[in-house]
């Protein structure tokens, strides 16, 4: 019986996690958050270019 209960527990935990992820995704799709994501992605790209330049010149 204990194993069965644990499986249900795991399933409930996973379902709760999925609901949380869905909630996060819904928030991520908001226009203001999309702007932040875009800004962060561009910042990452700039940093990557800087690192590559340093590697080539070194």
Residue pairs with C-beta under 8 A, 6 or more apart in sequence:
27 33
28 34
28 37
